[in-house]
Amino acid sequence: MNLLDAHGEALRTFDRTVHQVREDQWDAPTPCTEWTVRDLVNHLVSEQLWVPHLLAGQTLDEVGDRYDGDVLGADPVGAWEKSSAAAREAWTEPGATDRLVHLSYGEADATDYGWQMTLDLAVHAWDLARGIAAAQPIPEDVAEALLTTMGPQLESWQGTGIFAEAVPVPGSAPAAERLLGLTGRDPRG
């Protein structure tokens, strides 16, 4: 599975999960202990808002703090729809994945950034699903692609504040469960 296919599927997965949030669930806790459902969606909307700027070559300083704080307003689902559509349009622009982007740790290939964004969409779709008591949403083919492309990086990020220590998951478990375990999430707990 290539990056744009995996990203598109992960984006649709998060979208389907956002559309399952009931009005009384926005303050519900998520596996991300510092975030409610609303906080988690706010994080993903903020990330999507950055994408067109970064893929257009802007630096973090140029974007500034315009996406700090609450970016959901009174319509969290609408904010998600608008930001994710703009992000997806930026990703599918010809040559977008061949560019360099400015990230917090320096310049990076847009492809690496795309896989990071795909990982975030997939894993946070699971976090959101847990927060609203929905079914595990990560498609197996997306999880397999993420394990292949991001697996070694995930291991180096464990316990650094990006992810908690890995949760042991049998090698025979579905790819989504193995991916979640590598990101410090207990897929069965």
N, C-alpha and C positions, 0 to 999 in steps of 0.2 A: 504494500500500500504506500503510495507516495504521500508527500507532505500535504499537498492541497486536498487530496481525497480524505486523509486522516483528519486534517483540520476541519474540513467541511462537516464530516460526520460527528466529530466532537462538539462542534458548534451547534449542530442540530440536536445532539443529545442534551446539552445544557439547556437549549431552548425548550425542548419538550418538558424538561424537569421544571424550569421556571414557570411554565404554563400550568403546572399542577399545583402550584402554591395557592392555598386558600387564603382568604383575607385574614383569617384568625391565626395564620402560621408565620407571619412576618417577624414576630418577636421570639419564635421558637429557637432553642439552642441547636447548634450543629456540632459535628465532631471537631471542628476548629473552635476550641474552647473559648477563644476571645470573641467569636463572632456569632451573632444571631443569623437567621435566614436572611434578613434584610441586609445585614453587614456583609455577608458572603456575596449576595447578588450585587451589592454596591461595589465590592472589590472587582468582580468580573466586569461590570459595566465600565468602571474606571479603566481597567486594562484595555477594553475594546476601544475606548475613546482615544487612547494613546496610539493605537496601531496606525491610522492614516498619517499621523504626524511623523512617526518614526520611519515608516516606509517611504515617506517623502523626503527623508534625509534630515529632518529637524533634530536638534540635540535636546537633551533633557532641560537645559537652561532655556532654550527657545520655547518649549512647551510650558515650562514654569509650573506653577501650582494650580492651574485652572481646573484640574480634576481632583484636587484634594477635597476631603469632606464628603458630604452627601451629594451624589450625582443622580440619585433616583427621583427626588422630588416626590410629588403626590402620585406618580404613576410608575412604580418600579418595573412592571412588565413592559410598558411602553418605552421606558428608558433603555431596557435591555434590547428590545426589538430594534430600536433606532441605532444604538451603538454597535450591535452585532452586525447589522446589515452594512453599515459603513465600514466596519473592520473587514468583513468578508469581501466587500468590493475592493478594498485596498489590497488584500492578499491576492485576489484573482486578476489584478491588473497585470498585463504582460510585463515580464521581467522583474516583478516585485520580489521574487525569492532569490534573485541574483544580486541584490543590493547589499550594502552594508548598513547597519543600523547602530545608533548610539544608545547604549544601555548603561545602567548604573555602574557596571564594571568595565566599561570601555566599548570600543567598536566590536561588532560581531556580525557574522554572516546572517542575513535575513532568514536563511533556512534554519539555522540554529535557534533563532528567536521564534520562528514558526513552530518548531517542535516543542519549545518551552511553553508556548501559548496553547498548543494542542494538549500537552500534558495537564496544564492548569485547568483547561476546560473539562477534560475527562475526569480528573480527580475531584474537582470541585462539584461536578455534576453528582458524583457519588455522595459527597458531603451534604449537598443540598437535598438529595433524595433521602438521606438518613434523617436530616432535620425535619422533613415533612412526612416521614414514614412511607416513602414510596419505594418501589422495587429498584434493585441495583441497575443503573442505566448504562454502564460502559459496554459498548459493543466489543466482542472478542477480537475482531480484526483490528480495531483501533488500539486495544490493549496490547496485542501482539506487536504492532508497529511501534508503539511507544517503548515496549520492553527492548526491542531490537535497537532502536535509535537512541533511547535515553537511559537504558539500563545501567551502563557503566557510570554515567554521571550521577544517577540517583544514589548509587552506593556511596559515592564520594560526598554527597550532600547530607547524608544521614547524620543527625545529631548536631548539625551546624546552625540550627535555627530555621533552615529552610524546611526540613523534614525532621520528624522525630526518628529515633532509632528504628530500624526495620522490625516488623512483626513477622515472626517465622510463619511461612506458608509452605505447604508441601509443593515440591516441584511438579507434581501431577495435578495441581489445582488449576482451575481455569485461569487464563491469562489475566483477566481483570483482577482476580484475587491476588495473583502474584504481584501485579503492578501496585495495588493498594498496599500490600505488605511492605514493598520496597519504600513506599512513601510514609511509612510509620502508622498506617491505618490497619485496624483489625477488621478484615472483610467479613468475619463471621461473628464478631462480637457486637 
